[in-house]
Amino acid sequence: MPTILYHFSDGHNEEIEVTEEFAESYAEMKHREYLVNRKETRRHQSLDKSMKHGFDVADPRADICGCIFKKRQSDITTVLR
């Protein structure tokens, strides 16, 4: 009978004897879980790493619409002069 290494939620690991069919399905499940975790971690990047490569984070306190409005007003005033 095949055995699998099972990780319990309390942190300990134990080898358990299982049927051949269960061992195959458990191996497939663990492989799919590995692929999903790998895909998810590849998509994420730390904020520090992004800022190091030139990504600028907007200040949540800044009034972006107000800044655009002021810029357009100054551009209109410059054109009218």
C-alpha positions as CSV (number, residue, x, y, z in Angstrom):
1,M,0.0,0.0,0.0
2,P,1.3,3.4,-0.8
3,T,1.9,6.1,1.8
4,I,1.4,9.8,1.6
5,L,2.9,12.5,3.8
6,Y,0.0,14.4,5.2
7,H,0.4,17.9,6.8
8,F,-2.1,18.4,9.6
9,S,-3.5,21.9,10.4
10,D,-1.8,21.9,13.8
11,G,1.6,21.7,12.1
12,H,2.7,18.1,12.4
13,N,3.3,15.7,9.5
14,E,2.5,12.1,9.4
15,E,2.8,9.3,6.9
16,I,-0.5,7.6,6.2
17,E,-1.2,4.4,4.3
18,V,-3.8,4.9,1.6
19,T,-5.2,3.1,-1.4
20,E,-3.6,3.4,-4.8
21,E,-6.5,5.4,-6.2
22,F,-6.5,7.9,-3.3
23,A,-2.7,8.3,-3.6
24,E,-3.0,9.2,-7.3
25,S,-5.8,11.7,-6.7
26,Y,-3.9,13.2,-3.7
27,A,-0.8,13.7,-5.9
28,E,-2.9,15.4,-8.6
29,M,-4.5,17.7,-6.0
30,K,-1.1,18.6,-4.5
31,H,0.3,19.3,-8.0
32,R,-2.7,21.6,-8.9
33,E,-2.3,23.4,-5.6
34,Y,1.4,23.9,-6.4
35,L,0.7,25.3,-9.9
36,V,-2.0,27.7,-8.5
37,N,0.4,29.0,-5.8
38,R,3.2,29.4,-8.3
39,K,0.9,31.3,-10.7
40,E,-0.4,33.6,-7.9
41,T,3.1,34.5,-6.5
42,R,4.4,35.2,-10.0
43,R,1.7,37.9,-10.5
44,H,2.5,39.8,-7.3
45,Q,5.3,42.2,-6.8
46,S,6.2,44.1,-3.7
47,L,5.6,47.8,-3.5
48,D,9.3,48.4,-2.6
49,K,10.4,46.5,-5.7
50,S,8.0,48.5,-7.9
51,M,9.1,51.8,-6.5
52,K,12.8,50.8,-7.0
53,H,12.0,50.3,-10.7
54,G,10.4,53.7,-11.1
55,F,6.8,53.0,-10.3
56,D,5.3,56.1,-8.6
57,V,2.5,55.7,-6.1
58,A,-0.2,58.4,-6.0
59,D,-0.6,60.2,-2.7
60,P,-4.1,59.4,-1.5
61,R,-4.4,62.9,0.0
62,A,-3.7,64.6,-3.3
63,D,-6.7,66.1,-5.2
64,I,-6.0,64.9,-8.7
65,C,-9.1,66.4,-10.2
66,G,-8.3,69.8,-8.6
67,C,-4.7,69.6,-10.0
68,I,-6.0,68.9,-13.5
69,F,-8.5,71.7,-13.3
70,K,-5.8,74.2,-12.2
71,K,-3.5,73.0,-14.9
72,R,-6.2,73.5,-17.6
73,Q,-7.1,76.9,-16.2
74,S,-3.4,78.0,-16.3
75,D,-3.1,76.7,-19.9
76,I,-6.3,78.6,-21.0
77,T,-5.0,81.7,-19.3
78,T,-1.6,81.4,-21.1
79,V,-3.3,80.9,-24.5
80,L,-5.6,84.0,-23.9
81,R,-2.6,86.3,-23.2
